[in-house]
């Protein structure tokens, strides 16, 4: 009997994976949820493993760990590398004890860059246990399952040629809508127009009081740090107030500009996959120099007000901001080209036949795709010879087919009956592939 583990870091994880687990039990699997929180679902046939019962903080387990795997939590927590290295080693030791005791066969967890995520991944690799990170794809409600890796290139191939062609048609249809946003159910609660709407959101206050409760009752959790959340919220509010004086660009009044979609600061796409580009603005300045070209920025539509726009604009001769609620799809169509680090907007640009300049070698760089640029001379060559860097339609289609062959329907944390049934079928098929 295959033993399957799902990791629960939040209540939504418990609710969703418990339902998935109940269905897997009916198929004859032995299913566990590894809890980093107080269990939310009380009555369930899914077995419980409480992580903190295995954690021995005083027993430092020496292990060789790359600072790259600590960089994400370092930036979020401001803890020292020495502190995080000890934490990582202790967590890894606890995971190894759990894997040994329960003889686990397959582990599933949403992709994350914190010590809790990466130490169980490292432990599974050491024990040669199949591990999947679940990462939402550029196609809404579809995910990649990264098998024994943190890189999209290593995502499991799941679809036949015919199924892949249908997904490409689906993506083409989605991109025909100017306002298309590849937002999955798990992030819909973040979709607010601005900080005013966020501050007075029921969800915000509900989350706030939940964190207070957890702190008051000393509940163990990886993500209950109320101080960090309050500091972040306060900073975003101050930024929002400062940005009220900014005159946003009107999308209908500008053309032939360079578009730079800002990553969320300290996002995993930077801390884990492009740590040298964590300072996005400085990285951009080193490439474009003192160009007079119009640069247009936009924040992420979900995690906004993370920047003081004036400070960014002061770094460039000719720059502006668009409202974060305007879709990248609409912006790209009017842009001269896009500069990005590894944003999914780069894929949208390639699809829309707009040149893409990447500041980091990523999975969509290559001949006929995005151009990796590492100095000012390369930028000038790119800017002056754009026709040579236009995406090749055939190569882009093959690239998209290769990616879509690795996606499957999996609407993370959506518990609606019809959706859950389709998500369960996807994860069941993945497990069958490893029987």
C-alpha positions in Angstrom: 0.0 0.0 0.0 1.5 3.3 -1.1 2.0 5.9 1.7 1.3 9.5 0.7 2.0 12.6 2.6 0.6 16.1 2.2 2.1 19.1 4.1 -0.3 21.5 5.8 1.1 24.9 6.7 -2.3 26.7 6.8 -5.9 25.9 7.5 -6.7 26.0 3.8 -4.1 23.2 3.2 -5.7 21.0 5.8 -9.2 21.5 4.4 -8.1 20.9 0.8 -5.6 18.0 1.2 -7.9 16.2 3.7 -10.6 16.0 1.0 -8.0 14.8 -1.5 -6.8 12.3 1.1 -10.2 10.9 1.9 -10.7 10.1 -1.9 -7.3 8.5 -2.1 -8.1 6.3 0.9 -11.1 5.0 -1.0 -8.6 4.0 -3.8 -6.6 2.0 -1.3 -3.8 4.4 -0.3 -2.5 5.1 3.1 -2.7 8.9 3.5 -1.1 11.3 6.0 -1.1 15.0 6.6 2.1 16.4 8.1 1.0 19.3 10.2 2.9 22.5 10.9 -0.2 24.0 12.5 -2.9 22.9 14.9 -5.1 20.5 12.8 -8.3 22.2 11.6 -10.1 19.1 10.3 -11.0 17.0 13.4 -12.9 14.1 12.0 -11.0 12.5 9.1 -9.7 9.1 8.0 -6.5 10.8 6.9 -3.8 10.1 9.5 -2.0 12.9 11.3 1.7 13.5 11.8 2.5 16.5 14.1 5.9 17.8 12.9 6.8 19.7 16.1 6.5 16.4 18.1 9.7 15.3 16.2 11.6 18.5 16.5 14.5 18.6 19.0 15.8 22.1 18.9 18.6 21.5 21.4 20.0 18.6 19.4 21.8 20.4 16.5 22.1 18.0 13.6 25.2 19.0 11.6 24.6 19.0 7.9 26.1 20.7 4.8 23.6 23.2 3.6 23.9 25.7 0.7 23.2 29.3 1.7 21.0 29.5 -1.5 18.4 27.3 0.4 18.4 29.7 3.3 18.3 33.0 1.3 14.5 33.2 1.1 13.8 32.9 4.8 16.9 35.1 5.5 15.2 37.9 3.6 11.9 37.5 5.2 12.9 36.9 8.8 16.2 38.8 9.1 17.7 35.9 11.0 21.4 35.1 10.7 22.6 32.4 8.3 24.0 30.6 11.4 20.6 30.6 13.1 18.9 29.4 9.9 21.5 26.7 9.2 20.9 25.2 12.7 17.1 25.4 12.0 17.5 23.7 8.7 19.6 20.9 10.1 17.2 20.3 13.0 14.2 20.3 10.6 15.9 18.0 8.2 16.7 15.6 11.1 13.1 15.6 12.2 11.9 14.9 8.7 14.3 12.0 8.3 13.0 10.5 11.5 9.4 10.9 10.2 10.2 9.4 6.8 12.0 6.5 8.5 9.2 5.8 11.0 6.3 5.9 8.5 8.1 4.5 5.4 6.6 7.3 3.2 6.6 6.7 -0.6 5.5 10.1 -2.0 5.4 13.7 -0.6 3.3 16.6 -2.0 3.6 20.2 -0.9 3.0 23.6 -2.5 6.2 25.2 -3.7 7.8 27.4 -1.0 11.2 28.8 -0.3 11.2 28.6 3.5 13.3 26.3 5.6 10.2 24.1 6.3 9.6 23.5 2.6 13.2 23.0 1.5 14.4 20.9 4.4 11.7 18.3 3.8 12.7 18.4 0.1 16.3 17.8 1.0 15.5 15.0 3.4 13.3 13.3 0.8 16.2 13.4 -1.7 18.6 12.0 0.8 16.2 9.1 1.5 15.4 8.7 -2.2 11.7 9.3 -1.7 9.7 10.8 -4.5 8.9 14.5 -3.7 6.6 16.8 -5.6 6.5 20.6 -5.4 3.1 21.9 -6.7 3.6 25.2 -8.6 0.7 27.1 -10.3 1.3 27.5 -14.0 0.8 30.4 -16.5 -2.6 28.8 -17.4 -5.2 29.5 -14.9 -6.3 26.6 -12.6 -3.4 24.4 -13.9 -0.3 23.5 -12.1 3.2 22.0 -12.6 4.3 19.1 -10.5 8.0 19.5 -10.0 9.4 16.0 -9.4 12.4 15.9 -7.1 13.4 19.5 -8.2 12.6 23.1 -7.6 12.9 24.0 -11.3 10.0 24.1 -13.8 12.2 22.4 -16.4 12.0 19.2 -14.3 8.2 19.3 -14.0 6.6 15.9 -14.7 5.3 15.4 -18.3 1.7 14.5 -18.0 -0.2 15.1 -21.2 -0.4 13.4 -24.6 0.3 15.4 -27.8 -3.5 15.7 -28.4 -4.2 16.9 -24.8 -1.3 19.4 -25.1 -2.7 20.9 -28.3 -6.1 21.4 -26.6 -4.4 23.2 -23.7 -2.5 25.5 -26.2 -5.9 26.3 -27.8 -7.3 27.0 -24.3 -4.3 29.3 -23.5 -4.7 31.1 -26.9 -8.4 31.7 -26.2 -7.5 33.0 -22.7 -4.9 35.4 -24.0 -7.4 36.8 -26.5 -9.1 38.6 -23.6 -7.2 41.8 -22.7 -8.0 41.5 -19.0 -6.8 37.9 -18.7 -5.0 37.3 -15.4 -3.6 33.9 -14.5 -4.8 34.0 -10.9 -5.7 30.8 -9.3 -8.3 30.2 -6.6 -5.7 30.1 -3.9 -4.8 33.8 -4.4 -8.3 35.2 -5.2 -8.6 36.6 -1.6 -5.6 38.9 -2.4 -7.3 40.6 -5.4 -8.1 44.1 -4.2 -8.1 47.4 -6.0 -5.8 49.1 -3.6 -4.7 49.3 0.0 -7.9 51.1 1.0 -9.9 48.0 -0.1 -7.4 45.7 1.5 -7.4 47.5 4.9 -11.2 47.3 5.1 -11.5 43.8 3.8 -13.2 41.3 6.0 -10.5 38.7 5.1 -7.8 41.0 6.3 -9.3 41.5 9.7 -10.3 37.8 10.0 -6.6 36.9 9.3 -5.4 39.5 11.8 -7.4 38.2 14.7 -6.5 34.6 13.9 -2.8 35.5 14.2 -3.5 37.3 17.5 -5.3 34.2 18.8 -2.4 31.9 17.7 0.1 34.1 19.4 -2.0 34.5 22.5 -2.4 30.7 22.9 1.2 30.0 21.9 0.2 27.8 19.0 3.1 26.5 17.0 3.2 27.5 13.4 5.8 28.4 10.8 3.9 31.5 9.6 2.3 33.1 12.7 4.9 35.9 13.1 2.5 38.8 13.7 5.3 41.4 14.0 6.6 40.7 10.5 3.1 40.9 9.1 2.3 44.1 10.9 5.6 45.7 9.7 4.8 44.6 6.1 1.3 46.0 6.3 2.4 49.3 7.8 5.1 49.7 5.1 2.6 49.0 2.4 0.2 51.5 3.8 2.8 54.2 3.9 3.8 53.4 0.4 0.2 53.6 -0.7 -0.2 57.1 0.8 3.1 58.3 -0.8 2.1 56.8 -4.1 -1.2 58.8 -4.2 0.7 61.8 -5.5 1.9 59.8 -8.5 0.4 60.6 -11.9 -0.2 57.2 -13.4 0.4 56.7 -17.1 -2.7 56.3 -19.2 -2.4 53.1 -21.2 -4.3 54.6 -24.1 -1.9 57.6 -24.3 1.4 55.8 -24.5 3.1 53.7 -27.1 6.5 52.3 -28.0 7.7 52.1 -24.4 9.7 49.5 -22.5 7.7 47.5 -20.0 9.2 46.2 -16.7 6.8 44.2 -14.6 8.0 44.4 -11.0 8.4 41.2 -9.0 7.0 41.1 -5.5 10.0 42.0 -3.3 11.6 38.9 -1.7 9.5 36.6 -3.9 10.7 33.1 -4.4 11.2 33.8 -8.1 14.0 36.1 -6.9 15.4 34.7 -3.7 15.6 31.1 -4.9 15.8 31.3 -8.6 17.6 34.7 -9.2 19.2 35.8 -5.9 21.7 38.0 -7.6 18.8 40.1 -9.0 17.0 40.6 -5.7 17.6 44.4 -6.1 15.5 44.7 -9.3 16.0 48.4 -9.9 19.8 48.3 -9.5 19.9 45.3 -11.8 17.8 47.1 -14.4 19.9 50.3 -14.2 23.1 48.4 -14.8 21.7 47.1 -18.1 19.9 50.1 -19.5 22.3 52.8 -18.3 21.2 56.4 -19.0 18.9 55.6 -21.9 16.2 58.1 -22.8 13.8 55.3 -23.7 10.5 55.4 -21.8 10.4 52.8 -19.1 7.0 51.8 -17.7 6.6 49.9 -14.4 3.7 48.0 -12.9 3.4 46.2 -9.6 2.0 42.7 -9.2 -1.8 42.9 -9.3 -2.2 40.9 -6.1 0.7 42.0 -3.8 0.8 45.8 -4.4 2.1 48.8 -2.5 5.4 47.1 -1.8 7.3 50.0 -3.4 7.7 53.7 -3.1 7.1 54.7 -6.7 8.9 58.1 -6.4 12.1 56.4 -5.3 12.0 54.1 -8.3 11.2 56.9 -10.8 14.2 59.0 -9.5 16.5 56.4 -10.8 15.5 56.9 -14.5 15.4 59.8 -17.0 12.1 58.9 -18.5 9.9 56.5 -16.5 6.3 56.1 -15.3 3.9 53.7 -13.5 0.7 52.1 -14.7 -2.0 51.1 -12.3 -1.4 47.6 -11.0 -5.0 46.6 -11.9 -4.2 46.9 -15.6 -3.4 43.4 -17.0 0.0 42.7 -18.4 -1.7 41.3 -21.5 -3.0 44.8 -22.4 0.3 46.5 -21.6 2.4 44.1 -23.6 0.4 44.6 -26.7 1.3 48.4 -26.7 4.9 48.0 -25.5 8.0 48.1 -27.7 9.4 45.2 -25.8 9.6 43.8 -22.2 12.4 43.5 -19.8 12.0 40.9 -17.0 13.9 38.7 -14.7 11.8 35.6 -14.8 8.2 36.9 -14.6 5.4 34.9 -16.3 4.8 38.1 -18.2 7.8 37.0 -20.3 5.8 34.0 -21.5 2.9 36.2 -22.4 5.2 38.5 -24.3 6.6 35.7 -26.3 3.1 34.4 -27.1 2.1 38.0 -28.3 5.3 38.1 -30.5 6.9 40.9 -28.5 10.7 40.8 -27.9 11.8 39.8 -24.4 15.0 40.8 -22.7 15.8 38.7 -19.6 18.1 39.9 -16.9 18.5 36.3 -15.7 18.9 33.0 -17.6 15.6 31.4 -17.1 13.5 28.6 -18.7 12.2 30.8 -21.5 15.6 32.1 -22.7 17.0 30.7 -26.0 17.1 31.1 -29.7 13.8 32.4 -31.0 12.7 33.0 -27.4 13.9 35.6 -24.7 17.3 37.1 -25.0 19.5 36.9 -22.0 21.2 40.3 -21.4 24.1 40.8 -18.9 25.5 44.2 -19.8 24.8 47.6 -21.2 26.4 46.8 -24.6 24.1 43.8 -25.0 21.1 46.0 -24.2 22.0 48.6 -26.9 22.5 45.8 -29.4 19.0 44.4 -28.5 17.3 47.8 -28.6 18.8 48.9 -31.9 18.2 45.5 -33.7 14.8 44.5 -32.3 13.8 42.7 -35.6 16.6 40.2 -35.0 15.2 39.4 -31.6 11.5 38.9 -32.4 10.1 35.7 -31.1 10.0 32.9 -33.6 6.4 31.8 -33.8 7.2 28.1 -34.4 9.8 28.0 -31.6 7.5 29.7 -29.2 4.7 27.3 -30.0 7.0 24.3 -29.4 8.2 25.9 -26.2 4.6 26.4 -25.0 3.6 22.8 -26.0 6.6 21.5 -24.0 5.4 23.5 -20.9 1.8 22.7 -21.4 2.6 19.0 -21.7 3.8 19.3 -18.0 0.6 21.0 -16.7 -2.5 19.5 -15.3 -5.8 20.7 -13.9 -5.2 21.3 -10.2 -7.0 24.3 -8.7 -5.2 24.6 -5.4 -7.4 25.1 -2.3 -10.6 25.2 -4.3 -13.0 22.9 -2.4 -16.0 23.2 -4.8 -17.3 19.7 -5.6 -16.8 19.7 -9.4 -13.4 21.4 -9.1 -12.2 19.1 -6.4 -13.2 16.0 -8.4 -11.0 17.2 -11.3 -8.1 18.1 -9.0 -8.3 14.7 -7.4 -8.2 12.9 -10.7 -5.1 14.8 -11.6 -3.2 13.9 -8.4 -4.4 10.3 -8.6 -3.0 9.9 -12.1 0.3 11.3 -10.9 0.4 8.7 -8.1 -0.5 5.9 -10.5 2.5 7.0 -12.7 4.7 6.1 -9.7 3.2 2.8 -8.7 
